[in-house]
Amino acid sequence: MIYFAQAGAYSRSEDAEAQRAKLALQGFDAAISEREQSGRTVYRVRVGPFDARAGAEKAVQDLQAAGEDAALVRVPRP
């Protein structure tokens, strides 16, 4: 498994980019990934990847401490 701390999912790329930039100002290195979901594109803002769950959990805690909603996401290795 690969782990991420997800700090948002948006229907508009502009909103995702604004969140990524906000996180960058707070010192987080976030990236945006696109996914097709129910016929529409969702833009996910994530910190990571992390090989260990503990690293992602720490990132979630740090994001929450900074006032952001964040969730742990597990992705199977390709």
C-alpha positions in Angstrom: 0.0 0.0 0.0 0.9 3.6 -0.5 -0.5 6.2 1.8 -1.5 9.9 1.4 -3.0 12.6 3.5 -5.9 14.0 1.5 -6.7 17.7 2.1 -9.7 18.1 -0.2 -11.5 17.0 -3.3 -12.9 19.5 -5.7 -15.0 19.6 -8.9 -13.1 22.6 -10.2 -9.3 22.6 -10.8 -9.1 26.2 -9.7 -10.4 25.3 -6.3 -7.9 22.5 -6.0 -5.1 24.7 -7.1 -6.1 27.3 -4.5 -6.0 24.7 -1.7 -2.6 23.4 -2.9 -1.2 26.9 -2.9 -2.7 27.6 0.6 -1.1 24.4 1.9 2.3 25.4 0.3 2.2 28.7 2.2 1.7 26.6 5.4 4.8 24.4 4.5 3.0 21.4 3.0 4.2 19.9 -0.3 0.8 18.9 -1.8 0.0 17.7 -5.3 -3.2 17.5 -7.3 -4.4 14.3 -8.9 -7.4 14.0 -11.2 -9.9 11.1 -11.2 -13.0 10.4 -13.2 -15.9 9.7 -10.8 -19.5 9.2 -11.8 -18.9 10.9 -15.2 -17.2 13.9 -13.8 -13.6 14.9 -12.9 -12.6 15.2 -9.3 -9.4 17.1 -8.4 -7.9 15.7 -5.2 -5.3 17.6 -3.1 -2.9 15.2 -1.4 0.3 15.3 0.7 2.5 12.3 0.1 3.0 9.6 -1.0 4.2 7.8 2.1 5.4 4.2 2.2 4.5 3.8 5.9 1.0 4.5 7.3 2.6 6.3 10.3 4.0 9.0 8.0 0.6 9.7 6.4 -1.0 9.7 9.9 1.5 12.3 11.0 0.7 14.4 7.9 -3.0 14.2 8.6 -2.4 15.3 12.2 -0.2 18.2 11.1 -2.9 19.3 8.5 -5.6 19.1 11.1 -3.5 21.1 13.6 -3.2 23.8 10.8 -7.0 23.9 10.6 -7.4 21.8 7.5 -9.8 18.9 7.0 -7.7 15.9 6.2 -8.1 12.2 5.8 -5.8 9.2 5.4 -6.0 7.5 2.0 -4.6 4.1 1.1 -3.9 3.2 -2.5 -2.8 -0.2 -3.7 0.7 -0.3 -5.2 0.5 -0.6 -9.0 
